[in-house]
Amino acid sequence: MLLLKINQIMDEKRLNTRQLSKMTGIRWNTINDMSENKSKHWSPENLEKIMKALEIEDVSELIEYVKDDKKTTEE
């Protein structure tokens, strides 16, 4: 599964979701959902705004792949 590392980066930069919302113009609720990985879809526009605001140059700094250990059974 893919996870956003927004909370980790905000902590490093000493920012909160409201500050990032003001910096990006993205609604606070949207930033909050994305930072808590509750959002299932991320618009490329929002990801770009967040990357610019957090001074991230590589998307791999923002998105992390975590192997999902849940096995699906096919019967």
N, CA, C and O atoms as a GROMACS GRO file, in nm:
protein
  300
    1MET      N    1   0.084  -0.117   0.000
    1MET     CA    2   0.000   0.000   0.000
    1MET      C    3   0.088   0.123   0.000
    1MET      O    4   0.201   0.120   0.050
    2LEU      N    5   0.038   0.230  -0.055
    2LEU     CA    6   0.111   0.357  -0.060
    2LEU      C    7   0.065   0.447   0.054
    2LEU      O    8  -0.055   0.461   0.080
    3LEU      N    9   0.160   0.508   0.121
    3LEU     CA   10   0.129   0.599   0.232
    3LEU      C   11   0.200   0.732   0.209
    3LEU      O   12   0.312   0.737   0.159
    4LEU      N   13   0.132   0.838   0.248
    4LEU     CA   14   0.193   0.970   0.242
    4LEU      C   15   0.268   0.995   0.373
    4LEU      O   16   0.222   0.958   0.480
    5LYS      N   17   0.384   1.057   0.362
    5LYS     CA   18   0.466   1.086   0.479
    5LYS      C   19   0.453   1.233   0.520
    5LYS      O   20   0.548   1.293   0.569
    6ILE      N   21   0.335   1.289   0.500
    6ILE     CA   22   0.314   1.431   0.528
    6ILE      C   23   0.337   1.462   0.676
    6ILE      O   24   0.405   1.559   0.708
    7ASN      N   25   0.282   1.381   0.766
    7ASN     CA   26   0.298   1.407   0.910
    7ASN      C   27   0.445   1.408   0.949
    7ASN      O   28   0.489   1.497   1.022
    8GLN      N   29   0.520   1.311   0.902
    8GLN     CA   30   0.663   1.302   0.934
    8GLN      C   31   0.737   1.427   0.885
    8GLN      O   32   0.819   1.483   0.957
    9ILE      N   33   0.707   1.470   0.764
    9ILE     CA   34   0.775   1.587   0.706
    9ILE      C   35   0.732   1.714   0.778
    9ILE      O   36   0.815   1.802   0.805
   10MET      N   37   0.603   1.725   0.810
   10MET     CA   38   0.556   1.843   0.884
   10MET      C   39   0.624   1.851   1.020
   10MET      O   40   0.661   1.959   1.065
   11ASP      N   41   0.639   1.737   1.087
   11ASP     CA   42   0.708   1.735   1.217
   11ASP      C   43   0.851   1.785   1.203
   11ASP      O   44   0.899   1.865   1.284
   12GLU      N   45   0.920   1.737   1.099
   12GLU     CA   46   1.059   1.778   1.077
   12GLU      C   47   1.069   1.928   1.052
   12GLU      O   48   1.167   1.992   1.093
   13LYS      N   49   0.968   1.984   0.986
   13LYS     CA   50   0.970   2.126   0.951
   13LYS      C   51   0.893   2.211   1.053
   13LYS      O   52   0.878   2.332   1.036
   14ARG      N   53   0.845   2.146   1.158
   14ARG     CA   54   0.770   2.213   1.265
   14ARG      C   55   0.648   2.288   1.212
   14ARG      O   56   0.626   2.405   1.244
   15LEU      N   57   0.571   2.218   1.130
   15LEU     CA   58   0.447   2.273   1.074
   15LEU      C   59   0.330   2.190   1.121
   15LEU      O   60   0.345   2.074   1.158
   16ASN      N   61   0.211   2.252   1.120
   16ASN     CA   62   0.090   2.176   1.147
   16ASN      C   63   0.001   2.179   1.022
   16ASN      O   64   0.032   2.247   0.924
   17THR      N   65  -0.109   2.106   1.027
   17THR     CA   66  -0.195   2.094   0.909
   17THR      C   67  -0.256   2.227   0.868
   17THR      O   68  -0.273   2.254   0.749
   18ARG      N   69  -0.288   2.310   0.963
   18ARG     CA   70  -0.346   2.442   0.929
   18ARG      C   71  -0.244   2.529   0.857
   18ARG      O   72  -0.278   2.599   0.762
   19GLN      N   73  -0.121   2.525   0.903
   19GLN     CA   74  -0.016   2.603   0.836
   19GLN      C   75   0.007   2.552   0.694
   19GLN      O   76   0.020   2.632   0.601
   20LEU      N   77   0.012   2.420   0.677
   20LEU     CA   78   0.032   2.364   0.544
   20LEU      C   79  -0.087   2.396   0.454
   20LEU      O   80  -0.071   2.419   0.335
   21SER      N   81  -0.206   2.397   0.511
   21SER     CA   82  -0.325   2.434   0.436
   21SER      C   83  -0.313   2.577   0.383
   21SER      O   84  -0.344   2.602   0.266
   22LYS      N   85  -0.269   2.669   0.466
   22LYS     CA   86  -0.252   2.808   0.423
   22LYS      C   87  -0.142   2.821   0.318
   22LYS      O   88  -0.154   2.900   0.224
   23MET      N   89  -0.036   2.744   0.334
   23MET     CA   90   0.076   2.750   0.240
   23MET      C   91   0.037   2.698   0.101
   23MET      O   92   0.089   2.745   0.000
   24THR      N   93  -0.054   2.601   0.097
   24THR     CA   94  -0.088   2.534  -0.029
   24THR      C   95  -0.219   2.581  -0.090
   24THR      O   96  -0.240   2.567  -0.210
   25GLY      N   97  -0.308   2.636  -0.007
   25GLY     CA   98  -0.441   2.670  -0.055
   25GLY      C   99  -0.534   2.550  -0.059
   25GLY      O  100  -0.645   2.558  -0.113
   26ILE      N  101  -0.490   2.439  -0.003
   26ILE     CA  102  -0.572   2.317   0.004
   26ILE      C  103  -0.652   2.321   0.134
   26ILE      O  104  -0.599   2.359   0.238
   27ARG      N  105  -0.778   2.281   0.127
   27ARG     CA  106  -0.862   2.282   0.247
   27ARG      C  107  -0.796   2.206   0.362
   27ARG      O  108  -0.729   2.105   0.340
   28TRP      N  109  -0.815   2.257   0.483
   28TRP     CA  110  -0.757   2.195   0.602
   28TRP      C  111  -0.801   2.050   0.614
   28TRP      O  112  -0.718   1.963   0.644
   29ASN      N  113  -0.929   2.022   0.592
   29ASN     CA  114  -0.980   1.885   0.605
   29ASN      C  115  -0.910   1.790   0.508
   29ASN      O  116  -0.880   1.676   0.543
   30THR      N  117  -0.885   1.838   0.388
   30THR     CA  118  -0.816   1.756   0.288
   30THR      C  119  -0.674   1.727   0.332
   30THR      O  120  -0.629   1.613   0.325
   31ILE      N  121  -0.603   1.830   0.379
   31ILE     CA  122  -0.466   1.811   0.429
   31ILE      C  123  -0.467   1.713   0.546
   31ILE      O  124  -0.382   1.624   0.554
   32ASN      N  125  -0.561   1.730   0.636
   32ASN     CA  126  -0.570   1.642   0.753
   32ASN      C  127  -0.592   1.497   0.711
   32ASN      O  128  -0.524   1.408   0.760
   33ASP      N  129  -0.687   1.474   0.620
   33ASP     CA  130  -0.714   1.338   0.573
   33ASP      C  131  -0.592   1.278   0.504
   33ASP      O  132  -0.560   1.161   0.524
   34MET      N  133  -0.524   1.358   0.424
   34MET     CA  134  -0.405   1.309   0.354
   34MET      C  135  -0.293   1.278   0.454
   34MET      O  136  -0.224   1.178   0.440
   35SER      N  137  -0.275   1.364   0.553
   35SER     CA  138  -0.166   1.344   0.649
   35SER      C  139  -0.190   1.223   0.739
   35SER      O  140  -0.096   1.163   0.789
   36GLU      N  141  -0.318   1.188   0.759
   36GLU     CA  142  -0.352   1.071   0.840
   36GLU      C  143  -0.374   0.947   0.754
   36GLU      O  144  -0.416   0.843   0.804
   37ASN      N  145  -0.347   0.959   0.624
   37ASN     CA  146  -0.364   0.851   0.527
   37ASN      C  147  -0.506   0.796   0.526
   37ASN      O  148  -0.527   0.675   0.511
   38LYS      N  149  -0.603   0.885   0.542
   38LYS     CA  150  -0.744   0.848   0.533
   38LYS      C  151  -0.797   0.868   0.392
   38LYS      O  152  -0.900   0.812   0.354
   39SER      N  153  -0.727   0.948   0.315
   39SER     CA  154  -0.768   0.979   0.179
   39SER      C  155  -0.725   0.866   0.086
   39SER      O  156  -0.608   0.826   0.086
   40LYS      N  157  -0.820   0.815   0.006
   40LYS     CA  158  -0.788   0.704  -0.084
   40LYS      C  159  -0.737   0.753  -0.219
   40LYS      O  160  -0.670   0.678  -0.291
   41HIS      N  161  -0.767   0.876  -0.253
   41HIS     CA  162  -0.725   0.932  -0.382
   41HIS      C  163  -0.652   1.064  -0.357
   41HIS      O  164  -0.698   1.148  -0.280
   42TRP      N  165  -0.540   1.080  -0.423
   42TRP     CA  166  -0.461   1.202  -0.412
   42TRP      C  167  -0.455   1.266  -0.549
   42TRP      O  168  -0.410   1.205  -0.646
   43SER      N  169  -0.501   1.389  -0.558
   43SER     CA  170  -0.494   1.456  -0.688
   43SER      C  171  -0.350   1.497  -0.714
   43SER      O  172  -0.279   1.541  -0.623
   44PRO      N  173  -0.306   1.484  -0.838
   44PRO     CA  174  -0.169   1.527  -0.872
   44PRO      C  175  -0.146   1.674  -0.839
   44PRO      O  176  -0.036   1.713  -0.800
   45GLU      N  177  -0.249   1.756  -0.856
   45GLU     CA  178  -0.237   1.899  -0.827
   45GLU      C  179  -0.207   1.922  -0.679
   45GLU      O  180  -0.120   2.002  -0.645
   46ASN      N  181  -0.279   1.851  -0.591
   46ASN     CA  182  -0.256   1.867  -0.447
   46ASN      C  183  -0.119   1.815  -0.407
   46ASN      O  184  -0.051   1.876  -0.325
   47LEU      N  185  -0.078   1.702  -0.464
   47LEU     CA  186   0.055   1.649  -0.433
   47LEU      C  187   0.163   1.749  -0.474
   47LEU      O  188   0.261   1.769  -0.402
   48GLU      N  189   0.145   1.810  -0.590
   48GLU     CA  190   0.243   1.908  -0.637
   48GLU      C  191   0.249   2.030  -0.545
   48GLU      O  192   0.358   2.078  -0.513
   49LYS      N  193   0.133   2.079  -0.502
   49LYS     CA  194   0.129   2.194  -0.411
   49LYS      C  195   0.198   2.161  -0.278
   49LYS      O  196   0.272   2.243  -0.224
   50ILE      N  197   0.173   2.041  -0.228
   50ILE     CA  198   0.234   1.999  -0.101
   50ILE      C  199   0.385   1.986  -0.117
   50ILE      O  200   0.461   2.029  -0.030
   51MET      N  201   0.428   1.926  -0.228
   51MET     CA  202   0.571   1.912  -0.252
   51MET      C  203   0.641   2.047  -0.260
   51MET      O  204   0.749   2.064  -0.205
   52LYS      N  205   0.578   2.142  -0.327
   52LYS     CA  206   0.637   2.276  -0.337
   52LYS      C  207   0.644   2.343  -0.200
   52LYS      O  208   0.746   2.400  -0.164
   53ALA      N  209   0.534   2.335  -0.124
   53ALA     CA  210   0.530   2.400   0.007
   53ALA      C  211   0.631   2.339   0.104
   53ALA      O  212   0.691   2.410   0.185
   54LEU      N  213   0.650   2.207   0.096
   54LEU     CA  214   0.742   2.139   0.186
   54LEU      C  215   0.884   2.130   0.129
   54LEU      O  216   0.973   2.068   0.189
   55GLU      N  217   0.904   2.192   0.013
   55GLU     CA  218   1.034   2.194  -0.054
   55GLU      C  219   1.088   2.054  -0.080
   55GLU      O  220   1.203   2.022  -0.051
   56ILE      N  221   1.000   1.970  -0.134
   56ILE     CA  222   1.035   1.832  -0.170
   56ILE      C  223   1.057   1.828  -0.320
   56ILE      O  224   0.974   1.876  -0.397
   57GLU      N  225   1.168   1.769  -0.362
   57GLU     CA  226   1.201   1.763  -0.504
   57GLU      C  227   1.172   1.627  -0.566
   57GLU      O  228   1.156   1.617  -0.688
   58ASP      N  229   1.165   1.522  -0.485
   58ASP     CA  230   1.142   1.387  -0.536
   58ASP      C  231   1.018   1.329  -0.468
   58ASP      O  232   1.007   1.331  -0.346
   59VAL      N  233   0.927   1.278  -0.548
   59VAL     CA  234   0.801   1.226  -0.495
   59VAL      C  235   0.825   1.112  -0.396
   59VAL      O  236   0.741   1.087  -0.310
   60SER      N  237   0.937   1.042  -0.408
   60SER     CA  238   0.966   0.932  -0.316
   60SER      C  239   0.990   0.982  -0.173
   60SER      O  240   0.984   0.904  -0.078
   61GLU      N  241   1.016   1.111  -0.158
   61GLU     CA  242   1.029   1.169  -0.024
   61GLU      C  243   0.893   1.187   0.042
   61GLU      O  244   0.883   1.199   0.164
   62LEU      N  245   0.788   1.189  -0.040
   62LEU     CA  246   0.652   1.214   0.009
   62LEU      C  247   0.570   1.087   0.021
   62LEU      O  248   0.485   1.074   0.110
   63ILE      N  249   0.594   0.992  -0.070
   63ILE     CA  250   0.513   0.870  -0.076
   63ILE      C  251   0.600   0.750  -0.042
   63ILE      O  252   0.712   0.736  -0.091
   64GLU      N  253   0.545   0.663   0.042
   64GLU     CA  254   0.617   0.544   0.085
   64GLU      C  255   0.536   0.420   0.050
   64GLU      O  256   0.414   0.418   0.065
   65TYR      N  257   0.604   0.317   0.001
   65TYR     CA  258   0.539   0.189  -0.026
   65TYR      C  259   0.560   0.098   0.094
   65TYR      O  260   0.673   0.075   0.137
   66VAL      N  261   0.449   0.047   0.148
   66VAL     CA  262   0.455  -0.046   0.259
   66VAL      C  263   0.388  -0.175   0.213
   66VAL      O  264   0.273  -0.174   0.169
   67LYS      N  265   0.461  -0.284   0.222
   67LYS     CA  266   0.408  -0.412   0.178
   67LYS      C  267   0.288  -0.449   0.265
   67LYS      O  268   0.295  -0.445   0.387
   68ASP      N  269   0.179  -0.484   0.199
   68ASP     CA  270   0.057  -0.525   0.268
   68ASP      C  271   0.067  -0.675   0.294
   68ASP      O  272   0.068  -0.754   0.199
   69ASP      N  273   0.073  -0.714   0.419
   69ASP     CA  274   0.089  -0.855   0.454
   69ASP      C  275  -0.041  -0.935   0.448
   69ASP      O  276  -0.040  -1.057   0.464
   70LYS      N  277  -0.152  -0.867   0.427
   70LYS     CA  278  -0.279  -0.938   0.418
   70LYS      C  279  -0.280  -1.020   0.290
   70LYS      O  280  -0.260  -0.967   0.181
   71LYS      N  281  -0.305  -1.147   0.304
   71LYS     CA  282  -0.308  -1.235   0.188
   71LYS      C  283  -0.452  -1.252   0.143
   71LYS      O  284  -0.542  -1.273   0.224
   72THR      N  285  -0.473  -1.243   0.014
   72THR     CA  286  -0.606  -1.265  -0.039
   72THR      C  287  -0.617  -1.410  -0.078
   72THR      O  288  -0.525  -1.468  -0.137
   73THR      N  289  -0.729  -1.469  -0.047
   73THR     CA  290  -0.751  -1.609  -0.083
   73THR      C  291  -0.845  -1.615  -0.200
   73THR      O  292  -0.950  -1.551  -0.202
   74GLU      N  293  -0.806  -1.692  -0.295
   74GLU     CA  294  -0.890  -1.711  -0.413
   74GLU      C  295  -0.944  -1.852  -0.409
   74GLU      O  296  -0.867  -1.949  -0.410
   75GLU      N  297  -1.073  -1.863  -0.405
   75GLU     CA  298  -1.135  -1.996  -0.400
   75GLU      C  299  -1.225  -2.017  -0.518
   75GLU      O  300  -1.286  -2.123  -0.530
   0.00000   0.00000   0.00000
